[in-house]
Amino acid sequence: MKDAAYAFGSTWERERGRTEEEWRAAVVSRTRFVAEADGQAVGMASVGEAGSSRAASVTSFWVHPQARGKGVGDALLLATVETAREAGYDELLLWVVETNEHAQRLYERHGFKRTGATQHVRPGDARVEYEMSRKL
């Protein structure tokens, strides 16, 4: 998180202040995927409830810069799609930062479209992110 703070909707300072109980609750509340190459983590994603009984959300989606363009993002995204579908959700939501064109193309390639909703990445950050959705 510290070396890619731009990719997360939180801050290192905020997250490191979480208690062990908060971390444990966050971990078990979502299905998490980690992509590895040569024993190193090169990507991650999570999927779970989006605040609606009909929609799931993809969060914590990240691929190491050296692993981009090699299918890691596709594999992680497909895993979240299948997990949400198997859990009975009708829709899958995610947020993407306006300047992250590579990620936007990945999501569009897998059927995600902008919903029209926008928000700031986090308080104090002028960047905007777009909500994207895919029907399952």
Summary of the structure (lengths in Angstrom):
residues: 136
radius of gyration: 14.7
end to end distance: 30.2
largest distance: 39.7
contacts: 357
relative contact order: 0.15
helix: 35%
strand: 36%
